[in-house]
Amino acid sequence: MRRATQLLRRHTSSAAARAAVRQEIASLEKASIDGGGIDRIEAQHAKGKLTARERLDVLLDTESFREIDALASHRCDDFGLESDKAPPGDGVVAGFGTVHGRPVCVFSQDFTVFGGSLGEAHAAKIVKVMERALHCRCPIIGLSDSGGARIQEGVLSLAGYADVFQRNVDASGIVPQLSLVLGPCAGGAVYSPAMTDFLFMSRQAYMFVTGPDVVKAVTNEVVTRNDLGGADVHCSKSGVAHGAFDDDLAALKATRTLLGYLPQSYDGENPDVLPYDDPDRCDAALNTIIPDDPNQSYDMREVVKRVVDGHSLLILSEDYASNIITAFARLNGRVIGVVANDPRHLAGCLDADASTKAARFVRFCDAFQIPLVTFVDVPGFLPGVAQEHGGIIRHGAKLLFAYAEASVPKLTVITRKAYGGAYDVMSSKHLRGDANYAWPSSEIAVMGAAGAAEILHRGVSDEERVAKADAYAARFANPLLAAKRGFVDAVLEPSETRPRLIADLEVLRHKERPNLPRKHSCGPL
């Protein structure tokens, strides 16, 4: 009887202990969800920003999020932090969920807790989800809203950043990495988003290495945060970001759209869809879209839209280096990467910024097995002292290197001008292009006829020079010589471009052309 009584008491005691633990867990979980408290949440909303958890609710499929390390907390008691009183979660919400039914790993910094600052535990949560993404071969999406390094933790915070940076590098080319900067992102914090594949910003956000106070102290220049590193600055001047959006909601929805074009990993299938646009569609408007005047511009985006599947064109970095277009689209339901010169800006010339922008996009598409379709109307590299001193040689070589190294299917359409070295660089047949076409309006030559006549026929009268230019144009300002030499596979009527590209993609679906064995290439970064 005594033994039975002891066992009953012990069981009762254990049950009470378990109940207490459950109650404590429930309390901590609620505290984690509450973040920094109602006042700070309302302050976040007053700035036009969503909270960390609200952002995940928008980004992820409904009720798909599963959180990890919700109860994690820092272990620092210096400078009044008091670890036993800290809200659980340590200022970042991390876990996994789905977008369009496909798994993704995510982390979302919580500005309501310690200003979203990064400390040891905070970084460890981010590292954990990044490693899970690598193991499970799914995209990583990071939502940044942070005051930067947690000063109270000193070098532990800096070590945490470096741990995250290393995982960015480990994941590069294996799984897609996307960043959304939706608030402050300053100092060392900027480098993780900058190393990811695509970066979107809200107009409430800013990024810079050194803030306005430091700039003023060093240069005596007075600038605002937005002047220094707002979304519009990074989307139009620095090229760091690929898109600027009015608020969190728009940025998150755009991210969902972008993910619809990206594979889960480098060895995963592209998210193709069932064909919904006639593969044999021939658009007669393309036959007259190129102006008769070779110096008149036209909208290359309209050309691309008429070739690809309807409503499938997703342009990235539209406001940066606008003389070149980088975009995703679909052809007969298949995802493609599009690179195109835009003659409305700088006549479509390649400059340093455009070369770097396109090179990075080409390398991404190649890493993730996305076929490349290039539309060419390029009169050459942009001339001038500023470009030469700014490294146009080095930056132009990046694009040349990227196209030459790419082993995915490469299709090229020359719509009008393809002059000089820029002809070579823009995915020419000589860089192992799989299918290269020219429209009857194309001009493939070392340079324009007038410039060639100036060099070839010095000392002749103006009238004679005009005649010589006309003769040069008749000989070279057309695609015939290139077609005879096999440098283009066919001279197409523009309206026939779509069905021909679709047929090529089908033939090249299982293309194999591995690069030569090496540790890695040493391109002109």
Stockholm file with secondary structure:
# STOCKHOLM 1.0

chainA/1-525         MRRATQLLRRHTSSAAARAAVRQEIASLEKASIDGGGIDRIEAQHAKGKLTARERLDVLLDTESFREIDALASHRCDDFGLESDKAPPGDGVVAGFGTVHGRPVCVFSQDFTVFGGSLGEAHAAKIVKVMERALHCRCPIIGLSDSGGARIQEGVLSLAGYADVFQRNVDASGIVPQLSLVLGPCAGGAVYSPAMTDFLFMSRQAYMFVTGPDVVKAVTNEVVTRNDLGGADVHCSKSGVAHGAFDDDLAALKATRTLLGYLPQSYDGENPDVLPYDDPDRCDAALNTIIPDDPNQSYDMREVVKRVVDGHSLLILSEDYASNIITAFARLNGRVIGVVANDPRHLAGCLDADASTKAARFVRFCDAFQIPLVTFVDVPGFLPGVAQEHGGIIRHGAKLLFAYAEASVPKLTVITRKAYGGAYDVMSSKHLRGDANYAWPSSEIAVMGAAGAAEILHRGVSDEERVAKADAYAARFANPLLAAKRGFVDAVLEPSETRPRLIADLEVLRHKERPNLPRKHSCGPL
#=GR chainA/1-525 SS CHHHHHHHHHHHHHHHHHHHHHHHHHHHHHHHHHTTCHHHHHHHHHTTCCCHHHHHHHHSCTTCCEEECTTCCCCCCGGGCCGGGSCTTTTEEEEEEEETTEEEEEEEECTTTGGGCBCHHHHHHHHHHHHHHHHHTCCEEEEECCCCBCGGGTHHHHHHHHHHHHHHHHHTTTSCEEEEECSEEEGGGGHHHHHSSEEEEETTCEEESSCHHHHHHHHCCCCCHHHHHBHHHHHHTSCCCSEEESSHHHHHHHHHHHHTTSCSSTTSCCCCCCCCSCTTCCCGGGGGCSCSSTTCCCCHHHHHHHHSCTTCCEEESTTSSTTEEEEEEEETTEEEEEEEECTTTGGGCBCHHHHHHHHHHHHHHHHTTCCEEEEEEECCBCCSHHHHHTTHHHHHHHHHHHHHHCCSCEEEEEEEEEEHHHHHHTTCGGGTCSEEEECTTCEEESSCHHHHHHHHTTTSCHHHHHHHHHHHHHHHSSSHHHHHTTSSSEECCGGGHHHHHHHHHHHTTTCCCCCCCCSCCCCCC
#=GC SS_cons         CHHHHHHHHHHHHHHHHHHHHHHHHHHHHHHHHHTTCHHHHHHHHHTTCCCHHHHHHHHSCTTCCEEECTTCCCCCCGGGCCGGGSCTTTTEEEEEEEETTEEEEEEEECTTTGGGCBCHHHHHHHHHHHHHHHHHTCCEEEEECCCCBCGGGTHHHHHHHHHHHHHHHHHTTTSCEEEEECSEEEGGGGHHHHHSSEEEEETTCEEESSCHHHHHHHHCCCCCHHHHHBHHHHHHTSCCCSEEESSHHHHHHHHHHHHTTSCSSTTSCCCCCCCCSCTTCCCGGGGGCSCSSTTCCCCHHHHHHHHSCTTCCEEESTTSSTTEEEEEEEETTEEEEEEEECTTTGGGCBCHHHHHHHHHHHHHHHHTTCCEEEEEEECCBCCSHHHHHTTHHHHHHHHHHHHHHCCSCEEEEEEEEEEHHHHHHTTCGGGTCSEEEECTTCEEESSCHHHHHHHHTTTSCHHHHHHHHHHHHHHHSSSHHHHHTTSSSEECCGGGHHHHHHHHHHHTTTCCCCCCCCSCCCCCC
//
